[in-house]
């Protein structure tokens, strides 16, 4: 039997009267992503890696971060000038970043390799559209840099 103390029920009867745990938890509204985030991630060519069984979740997050860093550096370089030596270094950093990811848990196989080079092509196309001019040499320098340092 429940004891009554200061107007409150105690014991098993109090538990029986409490709403179920599901009802007590706060309903969470899904966060609406910011337009900048949507623009940066909707067109991210590596977003399809999320949830793939052979790609670890942390590797996916780091791959997205590496792509974003490469994208930002390449766009800044192309819009600021055309020093292809720096663009080659950006490509090398891209290749080295994915070397490090693949060395922990090897996951880059033929399909992923093609997707990484497609990501570089996509990046060059995006930069070409933003710059409003052909970036054939910059595209070649970016891919040359990635090829020169990659182990995958």
N, C-alpha and C positions, 0 to 999 in steps of 0.2 A: 504494500500500500504506500502511496506517495505521501510524503510529509508536506505540510503546508507551513512555509516560513516566510514571513514578511510579504504575504500575498503571492508568492511564487511557488510553483510546483517543483518538487525535487524528486529525483529518482526516475524509475522506469516510466511513469506516467508523463513526465516532462518530455522524455524522448519520443513517446507515442504522439504527443501533440505537436511536436516540431515539424516544420515542413520538410519534405524529402531533400536530401543533399543537392539533387539536381536543381531544385527550385530555389535553394539558398544561394547557389553560386551566381555571380553577377553575369548577366548576359553581356558578351563582348561584341561590340560592333566591329566589323572588319574595317581596318584602316584603309582609307582611300589614298592611293599613292599620288604623290605630287606629279604634276605634268612633266617636270624635268626628268623625274625618275622613269616615267612611262616612255618618254622620248628616247632616253639613253638605253633602256632595257628591252623595249618592244622590238627593236631592230638588231638586238645583239645575236649574232649568229651562233653563239655557244649556249644559248638559253635552253636548247633541246637536250643538253647533257644532263640537266637536272632530273634525278630519279632513275637514271640508267644504272643497272645493277653493277656493272664492272667499273663504274667511275665513283670513287668515294665522294661523299657530300662535301668534305673540306676541299678536295681537289676541284670540285665544281666551283665552289665559292672563290677559290684562289685563281682559277682559270678565268672567271668573269672579271676579277680584279685586274689580272694581267692584261686582258683584252682592253679594259677601260683605260688603263695606264698607257698602253700602246696607242690606243685611239687618240687620247688627249694629246700625247706628245707628237704624234704624227700630224694631227690637225693643226696644232700650234706651229709646227715647223713648216708645213706647206703654206699656211696662210701668212707666215712671217717672212719667208724667203725660201730659196731652194738650195740649201747646202746639202748635197746628197751624201756627204760624209756623215753628217749627223743622222740622216734618215737610215743609213746602213747600220749605225749604232742602235737606233731604235729597233730595227729588225733583229739585231743580235740580242738585244735585251729580251725581246719577245721569245726567241728561240731558247735562250738560257733560262728564262722563267719557266717554260714548259719542260725543259730538261730537268730542272729541280723538282717539279711536280711529278714527273714520270719516274724519277729515280726512287721516290719513297714507295709508291705502289704503282708499278707499271700498268698503265691503262691506255696509252696512246698506241693504237694499232692502225691499220691501213685506213679505216673509215675516219677515225679521229684526225689522222694526219691530213687527209683530204679536207676535212672540215676546218682545220687550222689554216690551211692555205686559202680556202674559200673565205675565211674570216678576214685574212689580209687583203684579198681581192675586194671584198665587200667594203672594207675600210678605205681602200684606195678609190673605189667608186664614190663613196660618200664624200671623201675629200675633194674629188674632182668636181662633183656637183656643187659643193660649198664654194670652191675656188672659182668655178666658172671657166675653167681652162683644162686642157689635157695635161695629165700628170703621168705620162708614160715612163719617163725617167725616174720619177719618185717611186712609182709602183715597183719598177725593176730593182731599185736600190733597197726598198723595204724587203722584198722577197729574197734578194741576194743576202742581206744581213741575216735573215732568219735561217736560210739554208746553210750559211757558213758556220753557224753555232749550234745547230740542232743535232740531237742524238736520237731522235725518234723518227 
